[in-house]
């Protein structure tokens, strides 16, 4: 089941998982960040 998706504002489309995870941890409760 799809619960979220990611789109990039940068044209190269690269994703740094560490940056994404740290931003999510700042915004979401611990149980919502894998």
Beta strands, then each sheet from edge to edge (+ up, - down):
end
